[in-house]
Amino acid sequence: MSTANMARWAHTHNIPLRHGAEPATTPPSAPPTKPRHFPAVLRKALTGSFARQRLSRFLAARSCPTLTEAARDLGIRQSALVIQINRLEEDLGQPLFERAERGRAMKLTRFGKRVAAAAQTIPAEEMPRR
């Protein structure tokens, strides 16, 4: 769609247009506070959007031999699960899985086992929500 058509469409539907210097999104607000009662190993991972979803999908994936099978069980695309696991690993600073290779199933790293044990101690209602 051309810029002119987009502007015409926005005008027709009363949608204000941004001007060149304005940011596309609002600046991020201060990160949520990290409650002290969360296990220390998880605190870095519980600050962003979708933190609860990433942790729950990590817990679901740990029992599967591959991320492809885990994604199929969760009803999501494999690429989405890989992105979420990678983001969780990035937030925590260490790998959670030894990835599957030909003839060898995926398994948790020692750190991944610590994270899984800590995540299971948090009641669902206390997990941060988006």
Buried (B, 14 or more C-beta within 10 A) or exposed (E): EEEEEEEEEEEEEEEEEEEEEEEEEEEEEEEEEBEEEBBEBBBBBBEBEBBBEBBBBBEBBBEBEBBBBBBBEBEEEBEEBBEBBEBBBEBBEEBBBEEBEEEEEBEBBEBBEBBBEBBEEBEEEEBBEE
